[in-house]
Amino acid sequence: MTEAAAQARQDEWHYQWANYRDKTEFLFREWIAPNTLESMKGESVLEAGCGGGHHTRLIAQYAARVTAVDLNTDDLAREALAEFKNVEIRNADIATMNFDELFDTVICVGVVQHTDDPDATVANLRRCVKPGGRVIIWCYSHEGNALARWLIEFPRKLFLRFLPRPLIALLSWWITLWVYPLAYTWYLLPLKFLPYYEYIGNWRRLSARRNMLNVFDKLNAPQTQFIRRARAEAWARDPDFTLEHLSAYVGVSWRVTLRRKKA
Ligand SMILES: C[S@@+](CC[C@H](N)C(=O)[O-])C[C@H]1O[C@@H](n2cnc3c(N)ncnc32)[C@H](O)[C@@H]1O
């Protein structure tokens, strides 16, 4: 590992993915839409920031080959995916990784916002894709996240990062359970002006454990940058790329697809 990669390490993620496994498929499908898992059939796919490898498992059922990269959890992903002969797990910093080959699809879900410099990270993802290939990104949006920025980011910087992780897990359960009464009363009504209306609607579609993981993920993250729409649009400002898709997901995140022009 290079010195820069060692500095970029965030050990919080190892705790998270060692203790929580995510088996939800529909959420991943919605995060990568309008792209589909089926469209990766026969492709070479690079997954940047694979965590415990739960999405890698889904991709591997379609793609010909998957290279999954993580700086902090490659050991967990390797163990979880040992049965897949078409998966290779690598330890690398996705902001600087550089492979001998280019990939049909580069996919990066829930990671860009946690890197030191999201723009530099995306520039590197663009470097990894073949002419004609695509880069699929899902990341937190600045828009729609005022409450998270104020209610989570300040406490996280001030004291949450110093708390033992099991205590953060308890706090996450406590917050999760408090959201349920809202999700099944006010948020059932057509009151779309309520904050996090669509996001809390999703609460009813997910298991309590998955909702808790969503909360834990936010409190546990060592660093987060919320991405403005204009910033996500600028990721396509490269003469070799076009912005194929940009849409909001449940009002709190962006789904972005960049397409590399054919040579
Ligand atoms: C929120 S988790 C997302 C994991 C997975 N993509 C998912 O959606 O469940 C963020 C992951 O990105 C990894 N990560 C963060 N910064 C990274 C970097 N610079 N290089 C490689 N991996 C990184 C973390 O180790 C962590 O596993």
The ligand as a MOL file (V3000), in Angstrom:
LIG
                    3D

  0  0  0     0  0            999 V3000
M  V30 BEGIN CTAB
M  V30 COUNTS 27 29 0 0 0
M  V30 BEGIN ATOM
M  V30 1 C -20.7820 3.5490 2.8030 0
M  V30 2 S -19.6710 2.2290 2.4090 0 CHG=1
M  V30 3 C -20.3890 1.6720 0.8840 0
M  V30 4 C -20.0510 0.2480 0.5930 0
M  V30 5 C -20.8350 -0.3480 -0.5940 0
M  V30 6 N -20.5110 0.2870 -1.8480 0
M  V30 7 C -22.3190 -0.2090 -0.3170 0
M  V30 8 O -22.9910 0.5460 -1.0180 0
M  V30 9 O -22.8020 -0.8340 0.5970 0 CHG=-1
M  V30 10 C -18.2490 3.1040 1.8290 0
M  V30 11 C -17.1210 2.1540 1.4490 0
M  V30 12 O -16.1500 2.8700 0.6910 0
M  V30 13 C -14.8580 2.5010 1.1220 0
M  V30 14 N -13.9650 3.6150 0.8350 0
M  V30 15 C -14.0470 4.8860 1.3030 0
M  V30 16 N -13.0730 5.6380 0.7830 0
M  V30 17 C -12.3450 4.8090 -0.0290 0
M  V30 18 C -11.2120 5.0060 -0.8530 0
M  V30 19 N -10.6210 6.1880 -0.9510 0
M  V30 20 N -10.7430 3.9470 -1.5640 0
M  V30 21 C -11.3380 2.7270 -1.4710 0
M  V30 22 N -12.4200 2.4920 -0.7140 0
M  V30 23 C -12.9180 3.5260 -0.0020 0
M  V30 24 C -15.0200 2.2220 2.6000 0
M  V30 25 O -14.0090 1.3780 3.0870 0
M  V30 26 C -16.3930 1.5830 2.6580 0
M  V30 27 O -16.3240 0.1840 2.5720 0
M  V30 END ATOM
M  V30 BEGIN BOND
M  V30 1 1 1 2
M  V30 2 1 2 3
M  V30 3 1 2 10
M  V30 4 1 3 4
M  V30 5 1 4 5
M  V30 6 1 5 6
M  V30 7 1 5 7
M  V30 8 2 7 8
M  V30 9 1 7 9
M  V30 10 1 10 11
M  V30 11 1 11 12
M  V30 12 1 11 26
M  V30 13 1 12 13
M  V30 14 1 13 14
M  V30 15 1 13 24
M  V30 16 1 14 15
M  V30 17 1 14 23
M  V30 18 2 15 16
M  V30 19 1 16 17
M  V30 20 1 17 18
M  V30 21 2 17 23
M  V30 22 1 18 19
M  V30 23 2 18 20
M  V30 24 1 20 21
M  V30 25 2 21 22
M  V30 26 1 22 23
M  V30 27 1 24 25
M  V30 28 1 24 26
M  V30 29 1 26 27
M  V30 END BOND
M  V30 END CTAB
M  END
